[in-house]
Amino acid sequence: MRAPAFWYAPPGLLSALLTPLSWLWRAGAVLRLRVPVKATVPVLCVGNLVAGGAGKTPVVRDLTARLRARGVAAASLSRGHGGRMRGPLAVDPALHHAMDVGDEPLLLAATGAAWIGRDRVAAAKAMAETGLGAIILDDGFQNRALHKDLSLIVVDAGAGFGNGHVMPAGPLRESVTGGLKRADALVVIGDGPGLAAAKAMAGPLPVLTARLLPDPAALEPLRGRPLLAFAGIGRPAKFFATLRDAGLSVVAERAFPDHHPFRAADLSALLAQAQALGATLVTTEKDATRLSPIWRPRVAVLPVRLSWDDPVAVERLLDRLMETRHG
């Protein structure tokens, strides 16, 4: 099936020059193929086909909570990108810092059980031995070492699959066609041209839609205050748009690279700019995990939550997950 023009716009000169490198990337993916090891508990993978910024972490958090509400002792498993510890390790927000385990595992551990492990197979084994009933794999769709009972691909409706090229010629980790063949459903977050394109590409795969909504309790104190928003996530513009869509007054924006380690110099410069503008500093919940204890009280945080358009469809997927081992 040919992709819609939205995803496959004519490549620019740089993309064309980098295309041969993308062939090497694909060849490396083939060489990494191996027989996956099956864990003793169900494994649900929440992954994506692009490099960062799709919205996997809120999906993992929501699905973990839904399984726990069913009485299933579920926990997330992340690689621990940006952290120095290799795991397997249960993340403890009271003991660990983002430099230890990565920012996303810390965020997940704030609302549920979360583990890290560079070796996904060893981590899944250690997790199952603690009595867990299910594992939610945060990312790892391209990692073939651990068997997935169910795989969801998360897509940002605003970005879709970019120019349709594999890295470094484009944002894709692998081809869209190849990825969709191994997926069980698509999760499209937000509104934008990527939604219609995802439905066109999905074929028989279910397409679940959702949106990220700001936490009302954290939103109200920010109303009527000038804000200097900063973020070091996959797509900082999404955070800035969320603030504006909520009716908040954003007077300045600062975007940093994904997983940026905020140092005192960064934050001092941000604070000086905010003071000059008479503004309050505000950032994402994920970025807040990378702030030192000295700086956290000086920065407002706006958490977001995932809202499904069809929660019943989500529950049916979880039924299917649990039936893979108990049906």
C-alpha positions in Angstrom: 0.0 0.0 0.0 1.4 3.4 -1.0 1.6 5.9 1.8 -0.4 9.2 1.7 1.4 12.2 0.3 1.4 13.8 3.8 4.0 11.2 4.9 5.9 10.8 1.7 6.6 14.4 0.6 9.4 14.6 -2.0 12.6 14.4 -0.1 15.0 17.4 0.0 18.6 17.3 -1.0 19.8 16.4 2.4 17.4 13.6 2.7 18.4 12.3 -0.7 22.1 12.4 0.2 21.4 10.5 3.4 19.2 7.8 1.9 22.1 5.3 1.3 22.8 5.5 5.0 19.2 4.6 5.7 19.7 1.4 3.7 22.5 0.5 6.0 20.3 1.2 9.0 17.7 -1.2 7.6 20.3 -3.8 6.9 21.5 -3.6 10.5 17.9 -4.1 11.7 17.7 -7.4 9.7 21.0 -8.6 11.1 19.7 -7.9 14.6 16.8 -10.4 14.1 16.8 -13.3 16.6 14.4 -15.7 18.1 12.5 -13.8 20.8 12.5 -15.2 24.4 9.0 -15.6 25.8 8.5 -14.2 29.4 6.4 -16.2 31.9 3.9 -13.3 32.1 2.1 -11.3 29.3 4.2 -8.5 27.7 2.5 -5.5 26.1 4.8 -3.3 24.0 4.1 0.4 23.6 6.4 1.6 20.9 6.7 3.8 17.8 8.3 4.0 14.4 9.7 7.5 14.7 12.6 8.7 16.9 11.0 10.2 20.0 8.1 12.6 20.7 5.1 10.3 19.9 3.7 10.2 23.4 4.5 6.6 24.5 5.0 7.4 28.2 1.4 8.6 28.9 0.1 5.5 27.2 2.3 3.3 29.3 1.2 5.0 32.4 -2.5 4.7 31.5 -2.3 1.0 30.5 -0.4 0.1 33.7 -3.1 1.8 35.8 -5.9 0.0 33.9 -4.3 -3.4 34.4 -3.8 -2.7 38.1 -7.4 -1.6 38.3 -8.3 -5.1 37.1 -6.3 -6.6 39.9 -3.3 -7.5 37.7 0.1 -6.6 39.3 1.5 -4.8 36.3 4.7 -2.8 36.0 6.5 -0.9 33.2 9.9 -1.8 31.8 12.1 0.8 30.2 15.6 0.7 28.9 16.6 3.6 31.2 17.8 6.0 28.5 20.0 8.7 29.9 20.7 6.9 33.2 23.9 5.3 34.3 22.4 2.2 35.9 21.9 -0.9 33.7 19.4 -2.9 35.8 17.4 -5.0 36.2 16.2 -2.6 38.8 12.9 -1.5 40.4 12.8 2.3 40.2 12.3 4.1 43.5 11.7 7.9 43.2 12.9 8.4 46.8 16.3 6.8 46.0 16.9 7.4 42.3 17.6 10.4 40.1 17.1 10.9 36.4 20.9 10.5 36.0 20.6 7.0 37.6 17.6 5.5 35.8 16.5 8.1 33.1 13.6 10.6 33.2 10.8 8.4 31.8 11.2 5.6 34.3 11.1 8.1 37.1 7.9 9.6 35.7 6.3 6.2 35.4 7.4 5.2 39.0 5.6 8.3 40.3 2.2 6.6 39.7 3.0 2.8 39.5 5.6 0.1 39.6 8.5 0.8 37.1 11.6 -1.1 36.2 14.7 -0.5 34.1 16.9 -3.0 32.3 19.2 -2.7 29.3 18.8 -6.4 28.8 15.1 -6.7 28.3 15.1 -10.5 28.7 16.9 -10.5 32.0 14.8 -7.7 33.3 11.5 -9.4 32.4 12.7 -12.6 34.1 13.6 -10.6 37.3 10.2 -8.8 37.2 8.3 -12.0 36.8 10.1 -13.6 39.7 8.7 -10.8 42.0 5.1 -12.0 41.3 4.1 -9.5 38.6 1.2 -10.5 36.4 2.0 -8.4 33.3 4.8 -6.2 31.9 4.2 -3.0 29.9 7.3 -2.5 27.7 8.0 1.2 27.3 9.6 1.4 23.9 11.5 -1.6 22.6 9.3 -2.3 19.5 12.5 -2.6 17.4 14.2 -4.8 20.0 13.5 -8.4 19.0 15.1 -10.1 22.1 11.9 -10.2 24.2 8.7 -11.7 22.8 5.7 -9.3 22.8 2.2 -10.7 23.2 0.7 -7.5 22.0 2.3 -4.5 20.3 0.9 -1.0 20.0 2.4 1.7 17.8 1.9 5.3 19.1 1.6 8.0 16.5 1.5 11.8 17.0 -1.3 13.1 14.9 0.6 16.4 14.2 3.8 14.8 13.0 2.7 11.4 11.6 5.7 9.5 10.2 7.5 12.6 8.9 8.9 12.3 5.4 8.6 8.5 5.3 12.3 7.9 5.3 14.4 5.8 7.7 17.1 7.5 9.7 19.3 9.4 9.0 17.4 10.5 5.9 14.2 10.9 8.0 12.8 10.3 11.4 11.8 6.6 11.0 13.5 3.8 13.0 12.2 1.3 10.4 9.9 1.3 7.4 6.2 2.0 8.1 5.2 -1.1 6.2 7.5 -3.4 8.1 6.5 -1.9 11.4 2.8 -2.2 10.8 3.1 -5.9 9.9 4.3 -6.6 13.5 1.8 -4.4 15.3 -1.6 -5.2 16.8 -3.0 -1.7 16.9 -2.2 2.0 16.3 -2.7 4.6 18.9 -3.0 8.1 17.4 -2.7 11.0 19.9 -4.1 14.4 19.2 -5.6 16.1 16.2 -3.9 16.7 12.9 -3.3 15.3 9.4 -1.5 12.3 10.8 -4.9 10.9 12.0 -6.4 10.5 8.6 -3.1 9.2 7.3 -2.8 6.6 10.1 -6.3 5.3 9.3 -5.4 5.0 5.6 -2.2 3.1 6.4 -3.6 0.9 9.1 -5.5 -1.6 6.9 -7.1 -4.2 9.2 -5.3 -2.9 12.3 -7.5 -1.2 15.0 -6.9 2.5 15.3 -7.4 3.9 18.8 -7.5 7.7 19.3 -6.7 9.7 22.3 -5.6 13.2 23.4 -3.4 14.6 26.1 -5.2 16.9 28.6 -3.6 19.1 31.2 -4.3 18.3 34.8 -7.0 20.8 35.9 -5.6 21.1 39.5 -2.2 22.2 38.1 -3.8 24.4 35.4 -5.8 26.7 37.5 -3.0 28.3 39.5 -1.3 29.3 36.2 -4.2 31.2 34.8 -3.7 35.0 34.6 0.0 34.7 35.0 2.6 35.4 32.3 4.5 32.2 31.6 8.0 31.4 30.3 7.6 27.8 29.1 10.6 25.5 28.6 10.9 21.8 27.7 13.5 19.3 26.7 11.2 16.6 25.2 10.8 15.0 21.8 8.6 17.8 20.5 8.6 20.8 22.8 6.2 22.6 20.5 3.5 20.2 21.6 3.9 21.4 25.2 3.8 25.0 24.3 0.7 24.4 22.2 -1.0 22.6 25.1 -0.4 25.7 27.3 -1.9 28.1 24.7 -4.8 25.8 23.9 -5.6 25.8 27.6 -5.9 29.6 27.5 -2.7 30.3 29.4 -0.5 33.4 28.6 2.8 32.1 27.3 5.1 35.2 26.8 8.3 33.2 26.0 9.4 29.7 25.0 12.7 27.8 25.3 13.1 24.5 23.6 15.9 22.1 24.6 17.0 18.8 23.1 15.2 15.6 24.3 16.3 14.4 27.7 18.4 17.6 28.2 20.2 17.5 31.6 19.3 20.9 33.0 22.3 22.5 34.7 22.4 25.4 37.1 23.6 27.7 34.2 20.6 26.8 32.1 18.1 27.4 34.9 19.7 30.6 36.1 19.5 32.0 32.6 15.8 30.9 32.4 15.0 32.5 35.7 16.7 35.7 34.8 14.7 35.9 31.6 11.5 35.1 33.4 12.2 37.8 36.0 12.8 40.4 33.3 9.4 39.5 31.8 7.6 39.3 35.1 6.9 35.6 34.2 6.6 32.3 36.0 8.8 29.4 34.8 6.7 26.3 33.7 7.8 23.0 32.3 6.6 19.4 31.7 6.3 16.7 34.3 9.0 14.7 32.5 11.4 17.7 32.5 10.8 18.2 36.2 12.3 14.9 36.9 15.6 16.3 35.7 15.6 19.4 37.9 17.7 19.3 41.1 15.8 19.6 44.4 17.0 23.2 44.7 15.3 24.2 41.5 12.1 22.1 41.6 10.2 24.5 43.9 11.0 27.4 41.6 9.4 25.9 38.5 5.7 25.3 38.0 4.9 21.9 36.5 1.9 21.1 34.2 1.2 17.3 34.1 -0.9 15.9 31.4 -3.2 12.8 31.3 -4.3 10.6 28.5 -8.0 10.6 27.6 -9.2 7.9 25.2 -12.0 8.5 22.8 -13.1 4.9 23.1 -12.0 3.4 26.5 -14.0 0.3 25.8 -11.8 -0.5 22.8 -8.8 -0.1 25.1 -10.2 -2.6 27.6 -10.8 -5.1 24.8 -7.2 -4.9 23.9 -6.2 -5.6 27.5 -8.7 -8.6 27.5 -6.8 -9.9 24.5 -3.5 -9.4 26.2 -4.4 -11.4 29.3 -6.1 -14.1 27.2 -2.8 -14.8 25.4 -1.7 -16.7 28.5 -4.9 -17.5 30.3 -7.4 -18.0 27.4 
